[in-house]
Amino acid sequence: MGMFGAIDASASGMTAERLRMDVISNNIANVNSTRTAEGGPYRRQLVVFAPRGGSASFGQALAASLDAGAGVRVVGITRDETPPKMVFDPQHPDANAEGYVAMPNVNVVAEMVDMITATRAYEANVTAVNAAKSMVSKALEIGR
């Protein structure tokens, strides 16, 4: 791994986790959105990560992490296709004939847990970048 490979790998993780936090924030913001442009309630979104280089197995990903350019990339953002929660509220403008409203499939508690996980992963990458910077700095001091 080159001198800046560790920083590059951690930076890719920070970028991916930032996007994940944005998607989670969007999920929480739409927890009560019963109407969308596509019709129906809001659907929870999920971020899909993959190792850079397209490694298929854990062993390949581990071996690739020792090479320069290792890291993570966002493959896409998918919609969670679990069915919406049906809540009885006959007064709601989006209620069906039986009085049930299709609510988004967003669980705020699960989203908060995901947000904490994303925040901790981001912090771990920041720590790795700082450690790499410190090692590079100490290596440069050897020549003085």
Residue pairs with C-beta under 8 A, 6 or more apart in sequence:
1 66
1 67
1 68
1 70
2 68
3 136
4 132
5 67
5 68
5 69
5 70
6 128
6 129
6 131
6 132
7 129
7 132
7 133
8 68
8 69
8 70
8 71
9 65
9 69
9 70
9 71
9 72
9 128
10 71
10 125
10 126
10 128
10 129
10 132
11 71
11 125
11 129
12 52
12 71
12 72
12 73
13 71
13 72
13 121
13 122
13 124
13 125
14 122
14 125
14 126
14 129
16 47
16 49
16 72
16 73
16 74
17 118
17 119
17 121
17 122
17 125
18 122
19 47
19 74
20 47
20 114
20 118
21 115
21 118
21 119
21 122
23 45
23 46
23 47
23 77
24 111
24 114
24 115
24 118
25 115
26 45
27 44
27 45
27 106
27 111
28 106
28 108
28 111
28 112
28 115
30 42
30 104
30 106
31 42
31 104
31 106
31 108
32 103
32 104
33 41
33 42
33 104
34 41
34 42
34 92
34 94
34 101
34 102
34 103
34 104
35 41
35 94
36 42
36 43
40 84
40 102
41 84
41 102
41 103
41 104
41 105
42 104
42 106
43 79
43 80
43 81
43 84
43 104
43 105
44 79
44 80
44 82
44 104
44 105
44 106
45 77
45 78
45 79
45 80
46 77
46 78
46 79
46 80
47 74
47 76
47 77
48 74
48 75
48 76
48 77
48 78
49 72
49 73
49 74
49 75
50 72
50 73
50 75
51 61
51 64
51 65
51 70
51 71
51 72
51 73
52 64
52 69
52 70
52 71
52 72
52 73
53 64
53 67
53 69
53 70
55 61
55 63
55 64
64 70
80 105
82 105
83 105
84 102
84 103
84 104
84 105
85 102
85 103
85 104
85 105
86 100
86 101
86 102
86 103
87 100
87 101
87 103
88 99
88 100
88 101
89 95
89 99
89 100
89 101
90 99
92 101
94 101
94 102
95 101
96 102
